[in-house]
């Protein structure tokens, strides 16, 4: 049993219609399929370039985090309300922190330069680690604060603009910015509980934003013509 800060049992409210759940299921199934395909393509492409093992590992970390986030989100959101759903909720929310940190990891490895880039990555992983611990060991608490922390971490790259963001190619830069905007706008629908199909709309924003950030990383890989 999970308890809130006052020691009362936590309960999940899941008042979605059958049509809303089906719409959300379609989006999640599409996301998992595209995520798996994209992850394989990204890792294989990185392996074919002249990147060192550290950069290739960073790409693999991102790919694994992306697939994990999409898959666990699908399982959690489509699983019937039960004690197990609370466990899935903890994993789902924790993986958002992991995904943010994992997205910045290959960007720093591929285009980052100088101590600011390294400091940014260390800061993101430390905060993400704290966030993951809170979600895993204090379920159902600080949920509103977590939303703000997600957004803060996601946009924290602007504090190392010159050493990371400015080095991106124009296409990668625009995709990164668009993904950030989509995630941020999507939060409006995430908290708009009375809106019909609210959950499906929110996850639609997440899927498109994830695709944009995937494109940022893919576009940042060295050209295959330069591979060894």
N, C-alpha and C positions, 0 to 999 in steps of 0.2 A: 504494500500500500504506500502511495506517495502522499505526503502531507504538505500543506502550505506553511507560511511563516507563523501562523497562529495554531498550527497543529491539527488543522482540519483536513479531512481527506480531499485530495484533488480529484476533480471530475472533468472529463472532456465533453464539450458541447459540439456536436457534429450534426447540425440540422440542415443537411443538404438533401435536395430532392434527388430522385433516381436519375433524372435528366442531367442535373448538375454533376452528379458523380460520374455519369457516363462521359460527359464532356471533359471532365478533369482526367478521366482515365485515358481518353484518346490522346490528350496532350502529353500525358506522362509516358504512354507507350511510344509515341513519336519521339519524345525526348530521349528515352533509353536507347531506341534503335539508332537514332542519329548520333548519340553520344558514343556508343560502342564503335560505330563505323568511323566516326571522326577521330576517336582516340587511337585506333589502329593505324589510320592514315597518318596521323601526326607523328607517332612514335617511329613508324617505318620511314617516313620522310626525314626525320631528324637523324636516324641511323645512317642514311645514305649521304649525309653531308659531311663536311670536314670538322664538325663540332667535336670538342673534347668530351670526355666521359662525364664531366660535371654538368655541362650544358645538356647533354642527352639525358642525364638522370633527372634534371630539373623538368624537362619536358615530360618524362615518364611520370613524375610525381604529379604534375598538373593533369595528365590524362587519367591517371588512377583516381584522383580526387574528383574530377568531373563525372566520371562514370559512377563512382560511389555516391555522389550527391544526387544524381538523377535517379539511380536505381533505388536508393533508400527512400527518397521522396515519393517515388511511385508506390513502393510497398506500404509506407506509412499512410499516405493519403487514401489508398484504396482498401486498406485493411479495416475490417469491422471494429467498432468501438469495443474495447476490451482492455484488461490490464496490459496485454502485450502491446497494444497501441501506444500506451504511455512510454514503454521502452523504445519503440520505434520513433516516437516524438523526440526523445532525448537525442537519439542518433541523428535524426533529420536536422534538428537545429544546430547540433554540434558541427555537422558537416558543412554548414554554411561558412563557419569560421575557417575550416580547413580549406574550402574552395577559394576563399579570398586570398589566403596566404599562398596557396598553391598556384594561383593565377599570377601573382607578382613574382614568384620564384623564377620561372623561365624568362620573364621580361628582364629581370636584373641580370640573369646569367647571359642573356643574348645581347642586350644593348646597354646594360648599366655600366657605369664607370665611376671610380673614385669612392672615397669613404662614405659619402652621403647615400649612395646606392646600397652599400652593405649595411649601413645603419638603418635605413628604411626597411630592408628585408628582415633584419633582426627584430626591430620594433614590431612589425606586423606579425611575425611568428610568435613572439612573446605574448602579445595581446590576444592573438588567436588561441594560443595555448590556454590562457586564463579563461577565455570565453568558452572553450571546449570543456574545461573542467567544471565550470559553473553549470553548463547545460547537462552534463553527465551526472553530476553529484548533487545539484540543487534544482531538480526538474520543476518547471512551472513557476519559477521565481525570476524576477528581473526581466520579464519578457519585453516590456516596453523599452527598458533601458537597452536591451540587446538589439532592438531594431536600430536605435541611434548608433550603437557601437558598430553594427554591420556597415552602416552608411559611412561612418567615420573611417573605418578601415578601408573600405572600398575606394574612397576619395583621397586617402592619405598619400597617394603618389604625387599629388601636387606639391607636397613639401620637399620632394626631391626631383622637381621638374627638370632641372638642367642636367642631372646625372642619369636620368632614366627616360622620362616621357619625351623630352626634346630630341632624343636620339632615335625615336621611332620613325619609320617611313610614313609619309602622309596618309596612305591607306590604313596602316596599322593604327596610327594616331586617331583618325576619325572613327574607326571601329571601336577603339578603346573608350573614347568619349561617348559614343552613341550607346554602348553597352552600359556605361555608368548612368547615363540619363534614363535609360529604360528600366534598370533596376530601381532607381530612385522614384520614378513615376509609378512603377508597379507597386511600391509600398502603399500608395494611396488606396489601391484596390485591395491590398492585403488586409488593411485595417477597416475597410468599408464592408462590414459584415452583413449589412442589410441589403446589399446590392445582389440581385439574382446573378448566378454564375460567377460570383465574386472570386471563389477559389480557383476556378478554371482560368479566369482572366488574369489573375495574379501569376499563375504558373505559366501562362502564355508569355507574359512579359519576361519571366525568368528564363524561359527557353530561348527567346530571341536574343536577350541580353547575353546569355551564355554563348550563343552562336557568334555574336559580335566579338566577344573576348577571345573565343577560339580563333576567329579570323585574325585578330591582332597577333596572337602567338604564331600562327601558321605563316602570316606575312612577314614575321620577323626572322624566320629561319633563313639561313644562307641559301643562295641559289644552288640548285643541284649541279649547275654547270661548273661550280667552283669546287665540287666535291673531289676528294682525293681519289 
